[in-house]
């Protein structure tokens, strides 16, 4: 979920090539609507989304989908994420993201809750 169309489409395409089914959204309202009544394995949420803060959206997704793997993307220093959430510092390695998505359990993030 990212308002940057090029980034959203590139991530969607790359994850699709890796075998993941992707629901892309440009803003929090669209993301929320698409997540209703669906089983979600993981979510990539940008901190700065039109209409809502990405961290708030991540918290909502955690409540409605307790088993979800959450990754919050940010280029800002000092971003605080909800518990059990990985912070993806932009720019980040898509290969590293894919590796974490393919882990059998909740992904382990680096010491500061961040993944470069």
mmCIF file of the C-alpha atoms, coordinates in Angstrom:
data_MODEL
# 
_entry.id   MODEL 
# 
loop_
_atom_site.group_PDB 
_atom_site.id 
_atom_site.type_symbol 
_atom_site.label_atom_id 
_atom_site.label_alt_id 
_atom_site.label_comp_id 
_atom_site.label_asym_id 
_atom_site.label_entity_id 
_atom_site.label_seq_id 
_atom_site.pdbx_PDB_ins_code 
_atom_site.Cartn_x 
_atom_site.Cartn_y 
_atom_site.Cartn_z 
_atom_site.occupancy 
_atom_site.B_iso_or_equiv 
_atom_site.pdbx_formal_charge 
_atom_site.auth_seq_id 
_atom_site.auth_comp_id 
_atom_site.auth_asym_id 
_atom_site.auth_atom_id 
_atom_site.pdbx_PDB_model_num 
ATOM 1   C CA . UNK A 1 1   ? 0.000   0.000   0.000   1.00 0.00 ? 1   UNK A CA 1 
ATOM 2   C CA . UNK A 1 2   ? 1.718   3.090   -1.239  1.00 0.00 ? 2   UNK A CA 1 
ATOM 3   C CA . UNK A 1 3   ? 0.496   6.297   -2.792  1.00 0.00 ? 3   UNK A CA 1 
ATOM 4   C CA . UNK A 1 4   ? 3.537   6.358   -5.110  1.00 0.00 ? 4   UNK A CA 1 
ATOM 5   C CA . UNK A 1 5   ? 2.080   4.642   -8.173  1.00 0.00 ? 5   UNK A CA 1 
ATOM 6   C CA . UNK A 1 6   ? 5.429   3.624   -9.669  1.00 0.00 ? 6   UNK A CA 1 
ATOM 7   C CA . UNK A 1 7   ? 6.660   2.064   -6.423  1.00 0.00 ? 7   UNK A CA 1 
ATOM 8   C CA . UNK A 1 8   ? 3.308   0.359   -5.789  1.00 0.00 ? 8   UNK A CA 1 
ATOM 9   C CA . UNK A 1 9   ? 3.227   -1.145  -9.283  1.00 0.00 ? 9   UNK A CA 1 
ATOM 10  C CA . UNK A 1 10  ? 6.886   -2.211  -9.190  1.00 0.00 ? 10  UNK A CA 1 
ATOM 11  C CA . UNK A 1 11  ? 6.480   -3.941  -5.815  1.00 0.00 ? 11  UNK A CA 1 
ATOM 12  C CA . UNK A 1 12  ? 3.236   -5.567  -6.961  1.00 0.00 ? 12  UNK A CA 1 
ATOM 13  C CA . UNK A 1 13  ? 4.880   -6.872  -10.128 1.00 0.00 ? 13  UNK A CA 1 
ATOM 14  C CA . UNK A 1 14  ? 7.975   -8.177  -8.324  1.00 0.00 ? 14  UNK A CA 1 
ATOM 15  C CA . UNK A 1 15  ? 5.959   -9.899  -5.601  1.00 0.00 ? 15  UNK A CA 1 
ATOM 16  C CA . UNK A 1 16  ? 3.643   -11.380 -8.229  1.00 0.00 ? 16  UNK A CA 1 
ATOM 17  C CA . UNK A 1 17  ? 6.698   -12.807 -10.031 1.00 0.00 ? 17  UNK A CA 1 
ATOM 18  C CA . UNK A 1 18  ? 7.738   -14.389 -6.727  1.00 0.00 ? 18  UNK A CA 1 
ATOM 19  C CA . UNK A 1 19  ? 4.381   -16.177 -6.539  1.00 0.00 ? 19  UNK A CA 1 
ATOM 20  C CA . UNK A 1 20  ? 2.470   -13.901 -4.172  1.00 0.00 ? 20  UNK A CA 1 
ATOM 21  C CA . UNK A 1 21  ? -1.089  -12.794 -4.865  1.00 0.00 ? 21  UNK A CA 1 
ATOM 22  C CA . UNK A 1 22  ? -1.060  -9.007  -4.501  1.00 0.00 ? 22  UNK A CA 1 
ATOM 23  C CA . UNK A 1 23  ? -3.839  -6.554  -3.626  1.00 0.00 ? 23  UNK A CA 1 
ATOM 24  C CA . UNK A 1 24  ? -2.460  -3.080  -4.281  1.00 0.00 ? 24  UNK A CA 1 
ATOM 25  C CA . UNK A 1 25  ? -3.960  0.088   -2.822  1.00 0.00 ? 25  UNK A CA 1 
ATOM 26  C CA . UNK A 1 26  ? -3.128  3.770   -3.219  1.00 0.00 ? 26  UNK A CA 1 
ATOM 27  C CA . UNK A 1 27  ? -4.562  5.010   0.084   1.00 0.00 ? 27  UNK A CA 1 
ATOM 28  C CA . UNK A 1 28  ? -5.775  3.835   3.481   1.00 0.00 ? 28  UNK A CA 1 
ATOM 29  C CA . UNK A 1 29  ? -9.482  3.787   2.569   1.00 0.00 ? 29  UNK A CA 1 
ATOM 30  C CA . UNK A 1 30  ? -8.837  1.650   -0.500  1.00 0.00 ? 30  UNK A CA 1 
ATOM 31  C CA . UNK A 1 31  ? -6.564  -0.659  1.505   1.00 0.00 ? 31  UNK A CA 1 
ATOM 32  C CA . UNK A 1 32  ? -9.144  -1.031  4.244   1.00 0.00 ? 32  UNK A CA 1 
ATOM 33  C CA . UNK A 1 33  ? -11.936 -1.782  1.761   1.00 0.00 ? 33  UNK A CA 1 
ATOM 34  C CA . UNK A 1 34  ? -9.851  -4.370  -0.092  1.00 0.00 ? 34  UNK A CA 1 
ATOM 35  C CA . UNK A 1 35  ? -8.843  -6.105  3.142   1.00 0.00 ? 35  UNK A CA 1 
ATOM 36  C CA . UNK A 1 36  ? -12.409 -6.709  4.346   1.00 0.00 ? 36  UNK A CA 1 
ATOM 37  C CA . UNK A 1 37  ? -13.520 -10.338 4.312   1.00 0.00 ? 37  UNK A CA 1 
ATOM 38  C CA . UNK A 1 38  ? -10.188 -11.528 2.938   1.00 0.00 ? 38  UNK A CA 1 
ATOM 39  C CA . UNK A 1 39  ? -7.479  -13.650 4.443   1.00 0.00 ? 39  UNK A CA 1 
ATOM 40  C CA . UNK A 1 40  ? -4.249  -11.658 4.305   1.00 0.00 ? 40  UNK A CA 1 
ATOM 41  C CA . UNK A 1 41  ? -0.816  -13.201 4.666   1.00 0.00 ? 41  UNK A CA 1 
ATOM 42  C CA . UNK A 1 42  ? 1.172   -9.958  4.740   1.00 0.00 ? 42  UNK A CA 1 
ATOM 43  C CA . UNK A 1 43  ? 0.875   -6.216  4.188   1.00 0.00 ? 43  UNK A CA 1 
ATOM 44  C CA . UNK A 1 44  ? 3.377   -3.594  3.097   1.00 0.00 ? 44  UNK A CA 1 
ATOM 45  C CA . UNK A 1 45  ? 2.176   -0.212  4.271   1.00 0.00 ? 45  UNK A CA 1 
ATOM 46  C CA . UNK A 1 46  ? 3.775   3.158   3.602   1.00 0.00 ? 46  UNK A CA 1 
ATOM 47  C CA . UNK A 1 47  ? 3.864   5.515   6.596   1.00 0.00 ? 47  UNK A CA 1 
ATOM 48  C CA . UNK A 1 48  ? 2.638   8.479   4.564   1.00 0.00 ? 48  UNK A CA 1 
ATOM 49  C CA . UNK A 1 49  ? -0.686  7.552   2.984   1.00 0.00 ? 49  UNK A CA 1 
ATOM 50  C CA . UNK A 1 50  ? -3.356  9.998   1.837   1.00 0.00 ? 50  UNK A CA 1 
ATOM 51  C CA . UNK A 1 51  ? -6.267  10.040  4.257   1.00 0.00 ? 51  UNK A CA 1 
ATOM 52  C CA . UNK A 1 52  ? -4.508  8.238   7.096   1.00 0.00 ? 52  UNK A CA 1 
ATOM 53  C CA . UNK A 1 53  ? -1.222  7.472   8.724   1.00 0.00 ? 53  UNK A CA 1 
ATOM 54  C CA . UNK A 1 54  ? 0.214   4.150   7.574   1.00 0.00 ? 54  UNK A CA 1 
ATOM 55  C CA . UNK A 1 55  ? 1.012   3.168   11.160  1.00 0.00 ? 55  UNK A CA 1 
ATOM 56  C CA . UNK A 1 56  ? -2.673  3.583   12.078  1.00 0.00 ? 56  UNK A CA 1 
ATOM 57  C CA . UNK A 1 57  ? -3.624  1.432   9.089   1.00 0.00 ? 57  UNK A CA 1 
ATOM 58  C CA . UNK A 1 58  ? -1.072  -1.197  10.161  1.00 0.00 ? 58  UNK A CA 1 
ATOM 59  C CA . UNK A 1 59  ? -2.608  -1.267  13.643  1.00 0.00 ? 59  UNK A CA 1 
ATOM 60  C CA . UNK A 1 60  ? -6.094  -1.682  12.147  1.00 0.00 ? 60  UNK A CA 1 
ATOM 61  C CA . UNK A 1 61  ? -4.875  -4.526  9.949   1.00 0.00 ? 61  UNK A CA 1 
ATOM 62  C CA . UNK A 1 62  ? -3.287  -6.191  12.995  1.00 0.00 ? 62  UNK A CA 1 
ATOM 63  C CA . UNK A 1 63  ? -6.594  -6.069  14.859  1.00 0.00 ? 63  UNK A CA 1 
ATOM 64  C CA . UNK A 1 64  ? -8.661  -7.413  11.965  1.00 0.00 ? 64  UNK A CA 1 
ATOM 65  C CA . UNK A 1 65  ? -6.049  -9.954  10.779  1.00 0.00 ? 65  UNK A CA 1 
ATOM 66  C CA . UNK A 1 66  ? -4.110  -11.133 13.886  1.00 0.00 ? 66  UNK A CA 1 
ATOM 67  C CA . UNK A 1 67  ? -1.835  -13.503 11.930  1.00 0.00 ? 67  UNK A CA 1 
ATOM 68  C CA . UNK A 1 68  ? -0.774  -10.912 9.328   1.00 0.00 ? 68  UNK A CA 1 
ATOM 69  C CA . UNK A 1 69  ? 2.883   -10.126 8.704   1.00 0.00 ? 69  UNK A CA 1 
ATOM 70  C CA . UNK A 1 70  ? 3.236   -6.359  8.671   1.00 0.00 ? 70  UNK A CA 1 
ATOM 71  C CA . UNK A 1 71  ? 5.940   -4.308  7.024   1.00 0.00 ? 71  UNK A CA 1 
ATOM 72  C CA . UNK A 1 72  ? 5.842   -0.522  7.380   1.00 0.00 ? 72  UNK A CA 1 
ATOM 73  C CA . UNK A 1 73  ? 7.813   1.396   4.735   1.00 0.00 ? 73  UNK A CA 1 
ATOM 74  C CA . UNK A 1 74  ? 9.342   4.772   5.485   1.00 0.00 ? 74  UNK A CA 1 
ATOM 75  C CA . UNK A 1 75  ? 12.085  7.062   4.311   1.00 0.00 ? 75  UNK A CA 1 
ATOM 76  C CA . UNK A 1 76  ? 11.828  9.114   7.514   1.00 0.00 ? 76  UNK A CA 1 
ATOM 77  C CA . UNK A 1 77  ? 14.199  8.740   10.444  1.00 0.00 ? 77  UNK A CA 1 
ATOM 78  C CA . UNK A 1 78  ? 12.622  7.803   13.780  1.00 0.00 ? 78  UNK A CA 1 
ATOM 79  C CA . UNK A 1 79  ? 9.480   6.088   12.483  1.00 0.00 ? 79  UNK A CA 1 
ATOM 80  C CA . UNK A 1 80  ? 7.787   4.128   15.263  1.00 0.00 ? 80  UNK A CA 1 
ATOM 81  C CA . UNK A 1 81  ? 5.931   0.986   14.260  1.00 0.00 ? 81  UNK A CA 1 
ATOM 82  C CA . UNK A 1 82  ? 3.385   -1.195  16.067  1.00 0.00 ? 82  UNK A CA 1 
ATOM 83  C CA . UNK A 1 83  ? 4.618   -4.342  17.861  1.00 0.00 ? 83  UNK A CA 1 
ATOM 84  C CA . UNK A 1 84  ? 5.369   -7.338  15.628  1.00 0.00 ? 84  UNK A CA 1 
ATOM 85  C CA . UNK A 1 85  ? 5.930   -5.054  12.656  1.00 0.00 ? 85  UNK A CA 1 
ATOM 86  C CA . UNK A 1 86  ? 9.061   -4.698  10.546  1.00 0.00 ? 86  UNK A CA 1 
ATOM 87  C CA . UNK A 1 87  ? 10.215  -1.269  9.470   1.00 0.00 ? 87  UNK A CA 1 
ATOM 88  C CA . UNK A 1 88  ? 11.444  -1.152  5.890   1.00 0.00 ? 88  UNK A CA 1 
ATOM 89  C CA . UNK A 1 89  ? 13.739  1.834   5.524   1.00 0.00 ? 89  UNK A CA 1 
ATOM 90  C CA . UNK A 1 90  ? 13.503  3.195   1.987   1.00 0.00 ? 90  UNK A CA 1 
ATOM 91  C CA . UNK A 1 91  ? 15.310  2.292   -0.132  1.00 0.00 ? 91  UNK A CA 1 
ATOM 92  C CA . UNK A 1 92  ? 15.148  -1.373  0.881   1.00 0.00 ? 92  UNK A CA 1 
ATOM 93  C CA . UNK A 1 93  ? 16.111  -4.683  -0.678  1.00 0.00 ? 93  UNK A CA 1 
ATOM 94  C CA . UNK A 1 94  ? 13.198  -6.396  -2.392  1.00 0.00 ? 94  UNK A CA 1 
ATOM 95  C CA . UNK A 1 95  ? 15.167  -9.641  -2.205  1.00 0.00 ? 95  UNK A CA 1 
ATOM 96  C CA . UNK A 1 96  ? 15.433  -9.271  1.576   1.00 0.00 ? 96  UNK A CA 1 
ATOM 97  C CA . UNK A 1 97  ? 11.707  -8.582  1.777   1.00 0.00 ? 97  UNK A CA 1 
ATOM 98  C CA . UNK A 1 98  ? 10.898  -11.669 -0.288  1.00 0.00 ? 98  UNK A CA 1 
ATOM 99  C CA . UNK A 1 99  ? 13.172  -13.788 1.930   1.00 0.00 ? 99  UNK A CA 1 
ATOM 100 C CA . UNK A 1 100 ? 11.315  -12.603 5.026   1.00 0.00 ? 100 UNK A CA 1 
ATOM 101 C CA . UNK A 1 101 ? 7.929   -13.215 3.398   1.00 0.00 ? 101 UNK A CA 1 
ATOM 102 C CA . UNK A 1 102 ? 8.969   -16.782 2.609   1.00 0.00 ? 102 UNK A CA 1 
ATOM 103 C CA . UNK A 1 103 ? 9.978   -17.536 6.219   1.00 0.00 ? 103 UNK A CA 1 
ATOM 104 C CA . UNK A 1 104 ? 7.795   -20.095 7.962   1.00 0.00 ? 104 UNK A CA 1 
ATOM 105 C CA . UNK A 1 105 ? 7.138   -17.818 10.936  1.00 0.00 ? 105 UNK A CA 1 
ATOM 106 C CA . UNK A 1 106 ? 6.732   -14.132 11.718  1.00 0.00 ? 106 UNK A CA 1 
ATOM 107 C CA . UNK A 1 107 ? 9.713   -12.321 10.180  1.00 0.00 ? 107 UNK A CA 1 
ATOM 108 C CA . UNK A 1 108 ? 12.605  -11.348 12.392  1.00 0.00 ? 108 UNK A CA 1 
ATOM 109 C CA . UNK A 1 109 ? 13.691  -7.754  11.939  1.00 0.00 ? 109 UNK A CA 1 
ATOM 110 C CA . UNK A 1 110 ? 17.083  -6.278  12.740  1.00 0.00 ? 110 UNK A CA 1 
ATOM 111 C CA . UNK A 1 111 ? 17.739  -4.965  16.221  1.00 0.00 ? 111 UNK A CA 1 
ATOM 112 C CA . UNK A 1 112 ? 16.050  -1.582  15.786  1.00 0.00 ? 112 UNK A CA 1 
ATOM 113 C CA . UNK A 1 113 ? 12.994  -3.142  14.160  1.00 0.00 ? 113 UNK A CA 1 
ATOM 114 C CA . UNK A 1 114 ? 14.391  -2.063  10.828  1.00 0.00 ? 114 UNK A CA 1 
ATOM 115 C CA . UNK A 1 115 ? 15.387  -3.787  7.635   1.00 0.00 ? 115 UNK A CA 1 
ATOM 116 C CA . UNK A 1 116 ? 17.586  -2.070  5.084   1.00 0.00 ? 116 UNK A CA 1 
# 
